[in-house]
């Protein structure tokens, strides 16, 4: 059985840097506090908690003198101002590609455009993007796009981990609603790269495995992409969830992972799949 592991499976550089910064800050200060999970992966969050990286619901829960880490997803303008007004020790782990989206939104707004963000309602990244201007509109699907009123000028960006297929469908509808439209494709390049590898592997392989938490929107999107191409596609959070019967008669297996999945979990799943066949060959794809 041939196992093809996507070259860019797992942590993107923004998540990896944020997680490493959380470990380093906890080691330096004893504790560091975060507004919500740093990544959508239960294993990573639990390990970070043991290391001293604690999750709180609001900044008032952060003890005096302790640092607060703003995560890779980005943080709302209101929360930034609140923390700064309290003179808190802010550790900024915002992904630079998310910061670029913030900058694009502000540029579009200065042009007098209504801001539309294509993304998931309530997602931390989307909340942070929308907060850069007043009264941004969030659109998550074509049904919501259909409900938009016609407008003269609008600027559109997307959540960095959206699929190009979903964004294109929504843009096609928004184009009928806006006279002067400026769309900036802000899907980040690690997401584009990972999605393309997933689609290629799903076409080539008998079985497709995507590793990632079911709380991770990124991982779920990757799984949906695979399922649209290959009906023997499965999502797992760890090696224990692998089922031997999935691989019956399979000669090739594709393996990838969401941007919140650490290397050790990918290695565990890979090693578990290797035990299913006495004769296996592992290759890096991409």
LOPAPA-306588 format. One record per residue (C-alpha): x, y, z; residue in one letter. Coordinates in steps of 0.02 Angstrom, whole numbers, plus 50000, padded with zeros to 5 digits. Layout:
<nodes>
XYZA;...
</nodes>
This chain:
<nodes>
500005000050000X;500675017049949X;500435031250074X;500535048950004X;500785062250138X;500395080050085X;501975090450097X;501095104950182X;499975094950299X;499775101950475X;500325118150556X;500475133350445X;501865145350492X;500675157350579X;499985143950696X;501705136250726X;502445153250773X;500975157250888X;501085140450979X;502965141951001X;502755159751066X;501475153651193X;502675140251257X;504125152651265X;503095165951354X;502415153551482X;504185147651517X;504815165451539X;503385172351644X;502735156651730X;501025159051651X;500265167351499X;498415170251466X;497435168951304X;495675174251256X;495095157351194X;496025142351123X;497615146851029X;497215133350901X;495675122750870X;496495106750930X;496085099151098X;497755090151117X;498785105851089X;497695116251206X;497855103251345X;499755102351325X;499905121351326X;498845122251483X;500065110651571X;501485121851515X;500645137251589X;499685144451441X;497955147251513X;496315150951425X;495165164651493X;493525171851431X;493965190251452X;495455201051499X;494755204651673X;495205186651718X;497055189651684X;498015191751849X;498935208251874X;500675208051800X;500385192551693X;500535193551502X;499075191351384X;499395183251215X;498365188451065X;498195173250952X;498605170250769X;496775172650720X;496865191050762X;495975200950897X;494585213850891X;495035232350896X;493955234351053X;494945220951146X;496605228651092X;496055245751158X;495415238251320X;497055229151353X;498085244451310X;497045255451425X;497445243551567X;499295244451521X;499365225551504X;500885215951443X;500255211151268X;501115197151174X;500555198750994X;500515182150899X;499375188350759X;499785179850595X;500555192650475X;499395186450337X;497885190450448X;498635207650481X;498705210250293X;496825207050285X;496565220350420X;497575232550315X;496585228550157X;494945231450248X;495505248550309X;496105253450134X;494445248350056X;493485257850189X;494495273750155X;493905272449974X;492135274650039X;491665256350015X;490485246050121X;491505231450190X;490895213750162X;491835199350244X;491575181850177X;491795170450326X;491045160750470X;489965170450593X;490755170950765X;492455164450709X;493845173750799X;494725178650639X;493135185250560X;492695195150716X;494415203150713X;494305207450528X;492555214950542X;493075225450693X;494325235450589X;492895246150524X;491145250750579X;489625240850521X;490505227650417X;489365214550341X;489805196150366X;489205183850234X;489495165250258X;488495157350116X;487565160649954X;485895162050044X;486535176750147X;487295184449990X;485605183649905X;484845193750048X;486045208350026X;485285224749971X;485985233349817X;487355246049853X;488445258149755X;490185254049820X;490825239049917X;492465230649959X;492545211949990X;493835201450081X;493745183750147X;494245173950299X;495985167050264X;495455148750271X;493925149450158X;493845138350005X;493985147149838X;492435137649782X;491355145149920X;492075162549897X;491805162149708X;489985157049726X;489675171349848X;490625184049742X;489595179349589X;488035184449684X;488795200149762X;489285206049588X;487435207349547X;487135217949703X;488545230749693X;488845243649557X;490685247149602X;491465231549679X;493265228849734X;493635210849786X;495295206649866X;495645187949874X;496315186050050X;496315167050060X;498075164250124X;499355154750021X;499595140550148X;497715137350138X;497715137749947X;499205125949942X;498455113650065X;496755113749978X;497555110349808X;498555095849878X;496985088649958X;496035089349793X;497465081349697X;497685067349824X;495815063749834X;495815060949645X;497345049649646X;497065039149802X;495855025349846X;495655032050024X;495885049750090X;496225053750273X;496135071450343X;496805074150519X;496065088150622X;494895092850762X;493045093650722X;493075110950806X;494265116850669X;493365125450524X;494945123450420X;495015104650446X;493165102450410X;493335112150247X;494775101050193X;493725085650230X;492265092450129X;493415095849982X;494045077849989X;492285070650007X;491675079949853X;492985070549751X;493205054049843X;491815045649942X;493105035750040X;493685051350131X;493755051850321X;494195064550456X;495035059250618X;495705068850766X;497015055850812X;497675038350773X;496425029750889X;495005034450771X;495755025350620X;494695010450567X;495514995950477X;493984992450369X;494185009350284X;495725002550194X;495004986350126X;495664983949949X;496555000749950X;498185002149854X;498475020749885X;498065031550036X;498145050450041X;498515059150205X;498395077550250X;497965088150402X;497215104750450X;498245120050498X;497925116850683X;498605098950683X;500345096550761X;501695085450687X;501615072350825X;499785068350789X;500135067150602X;501575055150640X;500455044550753X;499125042850617X;500425039050485X;501205025350592X;499485018050629X;499085016950443X;500765008450412X;500274994250530X;498764990150421X;499834983550279X;501424973050288X;502004980450124X;501904999350124X;502815013650040X;502795031350107X;502995046449993X;502885065250017X;501665073149895X;501775091149835X;
</nodes>
